Every structure is written in C-alpha cells, then in structure tokens.
C-alpha cells in the first residue's frame, strides 16, 4: 500500500489494514464455513493461479520452465542430505533458521491447522484427503516459488535490477519492484495486494473458527457469538503485537511448544495406523 500510494506512515497503514481485515473476516465468520471461507478460498486460488500464469507467459517463459525443472531435480537429489544437515563442525545459521526452524514451526501449528482441515474434509476418503491437502498445495507452492523466483533471478542476472540487494533491505517491497520491470506494474501490484488481503482474511477466519470450536467442546458448528468474540480477541492481540514488537517472542514460544507436541504427534500416528488396521 505504501508503494502504490506513496504514504510512508507505516503505523497508520498497519492500523487501517488490520481494521479492514477485521471487518472483512467478521462478515465471513458470520456467513459461516460453507459460504464465507469457501468462497474466499476459491477467490484466493483462482487469483493466485491467474497471476502466476500471467507472469509465466509475459515473463521469460523458457527460463522459468528450465529453472523450475532444475530446482525440482536438485530438490529430489538433495532431499535427504539437506533435511538432515545440522553442520556440527561448522557454524551454519541457515540450518537453524530454515530447515530446523520450519520443522518446529510446522509441528507447532499442526494441531491447530489439522483441526480445521479435518472439519472441512469430513466425508472425504483418505485418498482424496492426501491428494487435496498434501499433493495439490505442495505442487502449487513449488510452481509459485518457481515462477516468481525465476522471474526475479532473470531480472537480476540479465537486467541488473538489484532485487537481491533489496531483499536484504525490505523483502516485502521486492515483488513490487520486480513488477516495475513487467507490463502493467500497477495492475500487478494491485492484484497482489488483493491476493494478500484475501489470504489474510481466509487465514484469520479459519483461525477464528478453530478456536471457537475448541472453546465450544469440539462442536462442528460453534455458536456465532463465540466466533465473533474470538475474532475480536485475535484482532486486539494482533494490534498489540504489531504495536509493541512482540512477534519474535511469539514465534520463539511456538517453536518451544513444538517439542512436547512432537511426542503427541508420534502417538497420534501410532493410533491412526491402529485405527486403519481395525477399519480394514
């Protein structure tokens, strides 16, 4: 928003953005999971795929395809080695801040996200669940990273756009700087802001539903007043964290919470396999 309007008051934009998101996901929460979250999710995916295809076609298409293929080959070739890399003999901050960090981050969020996915997946087969929850999102994420990342690399290599230096200064502004070298940058920037907005609304709406469900004894349809109450509390918490810089502390607490959850998830896997055998 600052990039498009030229207004540099970061605190003001944070409050305005949080307020708009709050009213949006309150409307979505009130409309229910089968309408609000469903339609917003469809809008998010269609917008994401449309933007990705446009950049693929209007950008260096052959370079992007070659880079994605090379990235996939490197991924499968180095998956085990990179996953287990801890660098015990040398100092390597990358392993601690990326690989191990994201393991812990995923584990910490897995019960929360899993509860919501289980709710919206009711009635599906295990095959449908694995395909729709694990395979398709992973594929879309790889393609998105490949298209966007390859476009940025091409600009840095052949146009000296300086995007790699900009990432170190302001990573959030890099994608908008990349758009300046593409056709119709204003339209792309506006579409990206709308996409981010819908993703945030959908995520917070889902979070509101899950915590409401937990506080309502696991009800499949928690009371509307509980969803609204939790939505207000989440907005207040976000405002406090943004105002007083508590995000890093919250991230650290999430990672610490991942350790006991790891043991619980292992027990859940054991019980899940046991139930599958009984069902078979």
C-alpha positions in Angstrom: 0.0 0.0 0.0 2.9 2.4 0.8 4.4 1.6 -2.6 1.2 2.3 -4.5 0.1 5.4 -2.6 3.4 7.0 -1.6 2.2 7.4 2.0 5.0 6.4 4.4 3.2 6.2 7.7 3.8 2.6 8.5 1.9 2.6 11.8 -1.2 4.1 10.2 -1.2 1.6 7.4 -0.9 -1.2 9.9 -4.0 0.0 11.8 -6.0 0.7 8.6 -5.1 -2.8 7.2 -5.9 -4.5 10.5 -9.3 -2.7 10.7 -10.3 -3.6 7.1 -9.2 -7.3 7.7 -11.2 -7.4 10.9 -14.5 -6.2 9.4 -14.0 -8.5 6.4 -13.4 -11.7 8.3 -16.2 -10.8 10.7 -18.6 -10.7 7.8 -17.1 -14.0 6.5 -17.3 -15.6 10.0 -21.0 -14.6 10.3 -21.8 -16.1 7.0 -20.5 -19.5 8.0 -17.9 -22.0 6.9 -19.9 -23.2 3.9 -20.2 -19.8 2.4 -17.7 -17.2 3.7 -14.5 -19.3 4.0 -15.4 -21.5 1.0 -15.9 -18.6 -1.4 -12.9 -16.6 -0.2 -10.7 -19.7 -0.6 -11.9 -20.2 -4.2 -11.2 -16.5 -4.9 -7.7 -16.9 -3.4 -6.8 -19.9 -5.5 -8.2 -18.5 -8.8 -6.4 -15.2 -8.2 -3.1 -16.9 -7.4 -3.2 -19.2 -10.4 -4.2 -16.3 -12.7 -1.4 -14.1 -11.5 1.1 -17.0 -11.8 0.1 -17.8 -15.3 0.2 -14.2 -16.4 3.8 -13.8 -15.1 4.8 -17.1 -16.7 3.5 -16.0 -20.1 4.6 -12.4 -20.0 8.0 -13.1 -18.5 11.0 -15.2 -19.6 8.9 -18.3 -20.1 11.7 -20.7 -21.2 14.0 -19.5 -18.4 11.3 -20.0 -15.8 10.4 -23.6 -17.0 14.1 -24.6 -17.1 14.7 -23.2 -13.6 11.7 -25.0 -12.2 12.9 -28.3 -13.7 16.4 -27.7 -12.4 15.0 -26.8 -8.9 12.9 -30.0 -8.8 15.9 -32.1 -9.8 18.0 -30.6 -7.1 15.3 -31.0 -4.6 14.9 -34.7 -5.2 18.6 -35.3 -5.4 19.5 -33.5 -2.2 16.3 -34.0 -0.1 17.7 -36.4 2.5 21.1 -34.6 2.9 19.6 -31.2 3.2 16.8 -32.3 5.5 19.3 -33.9 8.0 22.0 -31.2 7.7 22.9 -29.8 11.2 26.5 -28.7 10.4 28.1 -29.9 13.7 31.7 -28.9 12.6 31.0 -25.5 11.2 28.7 -22.6 12.0 25.7 -22.6 9.7 22.9 -20.3 10.6 20.9 -21.4 7.6 20.2 -24.9 9.0 19.0 -23.4 12.3 16.9 -20.6 10.9 15.3 -22.5 8.0 15.3 -26.3 8.0 15.0 -27.0 11.7 13.0 -23.8 12.3 10.4 -24.8 9.8 10.2 -28.3 11.2 9.4 -26.9 14.6 7.1 -24.2 13.1 5.1 -26.8 11.2 4.8 -29.1 14.2 3.6 -26.2 16.5 0.9 -25.3 14.1 -0.1 -28.8 13.0 -2.9 -29.5 15.7 -4.4 -26.1 15.0 -4.4 -26.4 11.2 -5.2 -30.1 11.3 -8.4 -29.4 13.3 -9.7 -27.1 10.6 -8.6 -29.3 7.7 -10.3 -32.3 9.4 -13.5 -30.3 9.7 -13.7 -29.2 6.1 -12.6 -32.7 4.9 -15.4 -34.6 6.6 -16.9 -37.1 4.2 -13.8 -37.4 2.0 -11.8 -40.6 1.5 -8.2 -40.8 2.7 -7.0 -40.8 -0.9 -8.9 -37.6 -1.6 -7.6 -36.1 1.6 -3.9 -36.8 0.7 -4.4 -35.6 -2.9 -6.2 -32.4 -2.0 -4.4 -31.4 1.2 -0.8 -32.7 0.7 -0.1 -33.1 -3.1 -2.0 -30.2 -4.7 -1.0 -27.4 -2.3 2.7 -28.6 -2.4 2.6 -28.6 -6.2 1.0 -25.1 -6.4 3.6 -23.8 -3.8 6.5 -25.2 -5.9 5.1 -23.6 -9.1 4.5 -20.3 -7.4 8.0 -20.1 -5.9 9.5 -21.3 -9.2 7.6 -18.7 -11.4 8.2 -15.8 -9.0 11.7 -16.7 -8.1 12.8 -17.4 -11.6 11.4 -14.1 -12.8 13.3 -12.2 -10.1 16.5 -14.1 -10.9 16.2 -13.4 -14.6 15.9 -9.7 -13.9 18.9 -9.7 -11.6 21.1 -11.7 -14.0 20.3 -10.0 -17.2 18.9 -6.6 -16.3 20.8 -5.9 -13.1 17.6 -5.0 -11.3 19.2 -5.2 -7.8 16.5 -7.3 -6.4 18.8 -9.4 -4.3 20.2 -6.3 -2.5 16.6 -5.0 -2.0 15.6 -8.3 -0.3 18.2 -7.6 2.5 16.7 -4.1 3.0 13.0 -4.6 2.6 11.9 -8.1 1.5 8.2 -7.1 1.3 8.9 -4.4 -1.4 10.9 -6.7 -3.6 8.0 -8.2 -5.5 6.6 -4.7 -6.3 10.0 -3.6 -7.6 10.0 -6.7 -9.8 6.7 -5.7 -11.2 8.1 -2.4 -12.3 10.1 -4.3 -15.0 7.0 -6.0 -16.3 4.0 -4.9 -18.4 1.2 -3.2 -16.4 3.0 -2.9 -13.0 0.1 -1.0 -11.3 -2.3 -3.8 -12.1 0.0 -6.5 -10.9 0.7 -4.6 -7.7 -3.0 -4.1 -7.0 -3.8 -7.7 -7.8 -1.0 -8.9 -5.4 -2.3 -6.7 -2.6 -5.8 -8.0 -3.1 -4.5 -11.6 -3.1 -2.6 -11.0 0.2 -5.7 -9.4 1.6 -7.9 -12.4 0.8 -5.3 -14.8 2.1 -5.1 -13.0 5.4 -8.9 -12.8 5.7 -9.3 -16.5 5.0 -6.5 -17.4 7.4 -7.9 -15.4 10.3 -11.4 -16.6 9.5 -10.2 -20.2 9.8 -8.3 -19.4 13.0 -11.4 -17.9 14.5 -13.5 -21.0 13.6 -10.9 -23.4 15.1 -10.5 -21.6 18.5 -14.3 -21.2 18.7 -14.7 -24.9 18.0 -12.2 -25.8 20.7 -13.9 -23.5 23.3 -17.3 -25.0 22.4 -16.4 -28.5 23.4 -15.5 -29.5 19.8 -18.8 -28.5 18.3 -18.9 -28.8 14.5 -20.9 -25.6 14.4 -19.7 -23.3 17.2 -22.0 -20.5 18.3 -21.8 -17.3 16.3 -21.2 -15.2 19.4 -18.1 -17.2 20.3 -16.7 -16.8 16.8 -17.3 -13.1 16.9 -15.7 -12.9 20.4 -12.6 -14.8 19.3 -12.4 -12.7 16.2 -12.3 -9.5 18.3 -9.7 -11.0 20.7 -7.5 -12.1 17.7 -7.6 -8.6 16.3 -6.7 -7.0 19.6 -3.8 -9.4 20.0 -2.5 -8.6 16.5 -2.7 -4.9 17.2 -0.7 -5.3 20.5 2.0 -7.5 18.8 2.3 -5.0 15.9 2.5 -2.0 18.2 4.9 -3.4 20.7 7.0 -5.7 18.5 6.1 -9.0 20.2 6.1 -11.1 17.0 9.6 -12.6 17.6 8.7 -13.6 21.1 5.5 -15.3 19.8 7.5 -17.2 17.2 10.0 -18.4 19.7 7.2 -19.6 22.0 5.6 -21.5 19.1 8.9 -23.3 18.4 9.4 -24.2 22.0 5.9 -25.6 22.1 6.8 -27.9 19.2 9.0 -30.2 21.4 6.2 -31.7 23.5 3.9 -31.7 20.5 6.3 -33.9 18.6 5.8 -36.7 21.1 2.0 -36.3 20.9 2.1 -36.4 17.1 4.1 -39.6 17.2 1.4 -41.1 19.4 -1.3 -39.8 17.1 0.5 -41.5 14.1 0.6 -44.8 16.1 -3.1 -44.6 17.0 -4.1 -43.6 13.4 -2.3 -46.7 12.0 -4.0 -48.8 14.6 -7.4 -47.5 13.7 -6.8 -48.0 10.0 -6.0 -51.6 10.6 -9.2 -52.0 12.7 -11.2 -50.3 10.0 -9.7 -52.5 7.3 
